[in-house]
């Protein structure tokens, strides 16, 4: 995955974030996909976890008898 622009909590604005490891070579992740992104301006780090599979929505039958 290439660089992304995200709001940086430390800089206070939209900044360019990059991953510190090459794609597929992260030593901390079993699949090699690094969740770490660092701000190119100040070096602040954020974790972005992307689910590997989409979550399944509850079936209507599962929630039909529930009381709110």
Secondary structure, 3 states (H helix, E strand, C coil): CCCEEEEECCCCEEEEEECCCCCCCCCCCCCCCCCEEEECCCCCEEECCCCCCCCCCCCHHHHCCCCC
